[in-house]
Amino acid sequence: MAKVVDHQDRYLRHLTDGIMAFWIKHGPDTRHGGFYGALDRKGNPLPSLPKGLVQHARFLWSFSAAYKLDPQPVYHDMAERSFNFLQERFYDPVRLGWYYLVSAEGLPLNKQKHLYGQSFVIYGLSEYSLAFGNEEALRLALDTFGVMDRFGHDSQWRGYRESFSEEWDPIPQHPDYGVSGERKTMNTHIHLLESFTNLYRASKDATVKNRLEELIGLCANTITDTRRGCAFQFFEHDWTPLPSPVFYGHDIELSWLLTEAGDVCGISNVSSIHEPSLSLARGVARTGLDRENGGVFYEGDEKGKATGKQKVWWVQAEALVGFLNAYALSGDESFIDAFVNVEEWVFARQLDREYGEWHQEITPEGKCRGEKGSLWKTPYHNARACIELVRRLNRVRK
């Protein structure tokens, strides 16, 4: 643990020089606004590709959160760029909510309003409000929550219906989300948990807290299978679990998001949150940790055997936070061993020391592949990992 604490400054330097500097240099689209939809491994833009709602909301969160930790003016500039582009190109002022995809020039391509995308807008707007005191951002975040809750909340079965048209009419889930029809996903709901936590932190709104507490209960008692130490990924509309693989990144991410949500909500019965949180972390350490080479595998089967052995950037980032959080909850030093395992892998292999940032994926054969930036790959996961590590280790040091 002493070794980990001594690395606090390392994570801050890496956040500044290894991650945010890359995006400041390569990300901004100075012609059409916002950020490029994709970058190749070297950071060269692929300027004709579309731009995503999730992508730009994650930029907004990342630069706002980095500014809160280390108030550099350029972080404010990048956050403002994200905020302005989201308002100008993604926002629907008539029906409320946000379009899912726009062209490279900023013209709507997909006007659907899936709650996965809406949740990240809430996450980014609330962080922008917390970082810069922007009341308009907080109003937009609460308006977005309001329209999501009005059309999406499932008063019978709890949680949310996820997929909607431009007019907020329910539509079948797209296969990209792993299910069809009116089924529900763990992935969308853990990011609703994440965004409602941040919105309640910024607003102290009573309705937001009510829904957040409902999500905490769902994530702890329905989505998490404490017997197996993993989360169910897909569900019928009534939360009947469907067969699904084990995604180690989602499990370890939920383990610490659940703890954070409980802390922000002020839930006094901590065992109701800590037990499922620790069961998820133990499950990932038991079956997802590559003890021979380092890092965390991508996925496994329902019996606990790792089947997807590639090392994906966001899984490693979430594992760093998740294992450190599990140690803080339990005092179990095996979690520090797991943390060091992942940290050594990240700084030895996942970082791209030639061109900057992190490799999207390292194959089981040890080859790097994937774009440096895409609709999904932004500084959100790895920047957040560095920010969380600096914050948490600062508390330990004090």
N, C-alpha and C positions, 0 to 999 in steps of 0.2 A: 504494500500500500504506500509506503514511503517513496518507492520508485515512481509510482503513478502520480503522487502529489507533486513530485519534482518536475513532472512533465507538463505542468499547467501552462507555463510560458511557451512551451513548444506548440501546444494546441492553438494558442492565440496567434503566434507567428504563422502557423500553417493556415489558419483562417484568413489572415491578412494577405500573406504573400503567395500561398499555394492555391487558394480557392477564389477569394473575392477579386484579387488582382487579375486573374484570368478572365473572369466574366466582365469586369470593367473594361478590359482591353478588347475583348472579342465579341461580347454579346450585343451591345447597342446597335440597332438599325437606325443609322442617322438619316436615312432617306425617307423611310415610311413610318418611323416611330416604333416605340417599344423595343423588343429584342428579336433577333433573328429566330426563325422557327427551328433551325438546326445548325450545328457546327460540326465539321469533321474533326478527326482526332487532333489535328494541328491547331484547331481553332478557326479555320477558314469557314466563312458563312456559306450556307447553301441557300441563297437569297430567294429562290422561287418557292420554297416550301411554306406551308401555312403556319399560323401561330395559334397557340392553344390557350384557353381560359385557365386551365390548371397550371400551365407553364408560367403565364404572366402573374397569376396570383402567388405562385411560389417565389418568383423574383421579388414581388412586393414584400412578402414575409421575410425573405432572406436578408435583404438590404436593410429593412426596418429593424430586424432583430440584431443584425451586426452593429447597427448604429447605437442601439441601446447599450451594447457591451463596450463598444469602442467608437465614440462619436466622431467619425471622420466625415467631413463635409461631402466627400464624393459618395458616401453611402446614402446620404440624404438625396443627392442628385439622382442616383439610380432608383431609389425608392419612388421618388416623385415621377420619374419617367414611367415606371410601371403603373403607378396610380392614374396618371393622366391617360395612358393608352387604354387601360381597362375601362375607364369612364367613357372615352371617346369612341371606342371600337367594339366593346363587348356588351355594354349596358343597354338594356331594353327599358327606356323610361316610360313606355306606355303600359306594358304588362308586368313590369318589374322583373328582376332576375337578370341573368347574364347568358349570352350566347356561348356555345361550346367551342366553336372554331371559326377563325377568320382567315382570309387569304393573306399572303405576304404583304399586300397593300393595305390590309385592314378591313376588307369587305366581308360581310357575313357569308360563311360557307355552311355552317351547321347551327341552326337556331334552337336546337333542342336544349332543354334545361335539366340535365341530370344532376342529382343532388351531390354527386362526387365533386363536380366542378363548382357548384354553388358553395359547398362547404369550404373549399380552398379560398374562395373570394372572401368569405367571412373571416377565415384565419388570417389572410393577408391584410384586410382592411382593419381588423381589430389591432393587429400588431403595429400597423402604420399609425393608428390613433394613439396607441400607448407610447410609441417612440417620439412622435412629433406633436401630440396634443391636437390632432386634426379632428374637429367635431364633425365635419362633413363625412369623413371616412367612417366614423362610428355610426352616424345616422344611416349611411348606406348599408353598413353591416347589419344593423337592427332591422332595416327594411327588408333586406334579403332573408334574414331569419324569419321575419313575419310572413312573407309570401311562401317560403318553404314550409313553414309550420301549418299555414292555412290549407295548402293543397296536398302536402306530403305526409303529415303526421297520421299515423294509424292508431286511432283512438281505441280500436277493438283489440289489436294484437300487440300494440306498442311499437316503438321504432318508427321507421319511415318507409313509405313507398319511394322508389328511387328515380324513376325515369319519366320525363314529361316532355310534351311538345312545347313549341314557342308560346302557345296560349295556356299552358299549364294543364293541359289534358293528359291524363295518364296514358302512357304508351308502353309496349312490351320492352323488356330489357334487351339491350344490344348484346350479341354473343361475346363481344370483347370483354364484358364484365363476368363471363364465366357461367351465366345462367340465362334463362329465357322467361318470358311471361312476366308475372308479377312477383317473382321470387326476390328474396333479399340477400344481401351480401355482407359478410364481415368487413370487407375492405371499405365500403362506403360508410358503414356505421362507426368504424374506429376513427375515420376522419371527421365524421360529425361530432364524435366525442372530443376530438382534438380541437375543432373549431369552436364548439360551444364552450369549452373550457376557457379558451382565450377571449371569447366574446363576453362571458360572464366576468372574467378578470377585468375587462375594460369597462363594462357597463353596469355591473351589479343588478342587472334586470331580473326581476323575480320569475318571469315566464321562462327566460333562458335557463335559470337555475333549475326550475322544475323539470324541463326537458333534459338537462344535463344529468340530473339525478336518475331519471329514467334510463338514459343511455348507460350510465355507470352500472345500474342493476342488470341491464341486458348483457353488457360486455363481461361482467364478472360471473353471472349465474347461468346465462343461456349460451352465449357465444363461446365462452371458455369451458373446456372439458377438463376439469382438474384431475380426473382419474387418469387420463392419458397424458396430461401435461401439454396440451395443444389446443388450438381453437378450431372450431368448425368454420368452414369458409363460406358455405352456401346453404340457404334455407328456403323452405316453402314460405308462403306469406304469413303463416301462423307460427313460424320459427321452428318447424320440424326440420332437423338437420338433414342435409343431403350428402351423399358420398362425395368426398373431396380429398385432394392431397393435403399435406401439411406444408404450409409456407413458413419457413423459419423466420424470414424477415418480418412478416406480419405478426407472428407470435411474440417476438422479442420487442417489437415496436409497441404492441398493445400492452405488454407487461409494464412499461414505464409510463405510457400515456394514461393508463388506468390509475396509477398511483398519483400522477400529477392532477388528474381530474378530481380525485378524492380530496387532495390537499386544498385545491382552490375552492371546492364546495364546502369544506369544513366538516366532512363526515367524521363523526366521532368513533364509530365502530370500525376502526382501521383494519381489524382482522378480516372483515368482509371484503376488503380490497386487496390487502397484502397477500392473503393466501392464494387467490387465483393469479395474482401478479407473479408470485414466486413459483407457482406451478408451471407457468409458461416459460419463465427463465430457466428453470431446471430442465424442462423438456427440450429446449433448444440446446442447452449445454450437453445433455445426455445423447441426443441423436443427431443434432445439426452441426456440432462443433467438429472441425477437422483437426484432430489432436496430433496428427502426423505432420501436416504441412502448414497449418494455421488457417484462420478464417472460418467463416460459417457457410455451409452449403446453401443452395437455393431452396430445395424442396425435398420432401420425403413422402413415403406412402403412409397409409393409415396404420400400419403395423410398426412404424417408427424407424424404418430403414431409409437412409438417404438415397434418393434416386436421381435428383438433379444436382450434380456435384460442381457446377460452375460457381464462381465467386462473383456476385453482382455487387456493384458499388453501394447501393442503398442498403442492402442487407448488412454489410459490414458496418456502415455508419450507425444503423439502429442497434446493432449488437454492442457497440461501444457504450452507448448510453444505457441500454437495457441491463447489461451485466454490472455496470457500476451502480445502477439503481438497485439491483437485486442485492448487492453487497451491503448497501446502505440500509436496506430493510432488514437483512438477516444477520449480518456479521459473518456470513459463511465465506471463508477465504477461497473456496473453490471458484467463486464468482470473480475474484480478483485474478485468479489463474486464467479463467476464461477471457477476461478483459485483456490481459497481457497477450494472450494467444492472438486475439483479433488485432490488437494494436500493432503488434510486430508484423503481422501479415500486411496490414494496410500500409505501413510506412516502408515495407520492403517490396511489396508487389502491386498493391492496388493504385498507389500514386504513380502518375506518369511523370517521371523525372526529366523526360526529354521535352515535352510540350506543355506540361502543367496540368493541374486538376487531377481527377481520378479516372482510371480506365473504367469504362462501363462494365466490362466483364472480363474475367480471366477464365479461360476454359480449363477443364480438368487436365488437359495436356500442358497447361502453363502458357498458352498464347493469349495475348490481349486482343479484344475485338470490340467493335461498336463505336458509335459516334460519341463525341465529347458533349454535345448538346442536342436535345430533341424536345418533343412535346412533353416528355417525361423526365428527362435528365436536365436538371438545373442545379443551382447550389443548395437547394432546400435540404436534402438529407445530410450531406457531409458538412455543410456550414452549420446546420443545427447541431450536429454531433459535437463539433468543436465548441460552439457556444455553450452547450449544456455541460461539457466536460470542464470548461473554464469556470463556469458558475458553481458547479458542484464541488470541484476541488478547492475553490476559494473558500467555500463553507467549511470543508474539512480542515484546511490550513488554519482558519480562524479558530 
